[in-house]
């Protein structure tokens, strides 16, 4: 499941990837397959960032749980540290 979700993310099909990623994460978590979990983490982040609302709904439907806190906070941290654009940068030389 995780590999299928990762493959869909590679092709930009993030909404379709949410289900297989959630199912695979849940199954791997139950079996303590840590290597598989962390290998899939970039795909999980990409799918979540592409559409957090959709991903959250699919995650809950597939696992019965909330999205992991590290996944939600990774989006918040990214937004918090995103560089600000200099409004005068596009003006060119004076």
QUIURGI-V722029 format. One record per backbone hydrogen bond with DSSP energy under -1.0 kcal/mol. CO is the residue of the C=O (numbers start at 1). NH is the residue of the N-H. If there is no record, write none. Layout:
# QUIURGI-V722029
CO:NH
CO:NH
This chain:
# QUIURGI-V722029
1:5
2:6
3:7
4:8
5:9
6:10
7:11
8:13
9:12
13:17
14:18
17:21
18:22
19:23
20:24
21:25
22:26
23:27
24:28
25:29
26:30
27:31
28:33
32:34
33:37
34:38
35:39
36:40
40:44
41:45
42:46
43:47
44:48
45:49
46:50
47:51
51:55
52:56
53:57
54:58
55:59
56:60
57:61
58:62
59:63
60:64
68:72
69:73
70:74
72:76
73:77
74:78
75:79
76:80
77:81
86:89
88:91
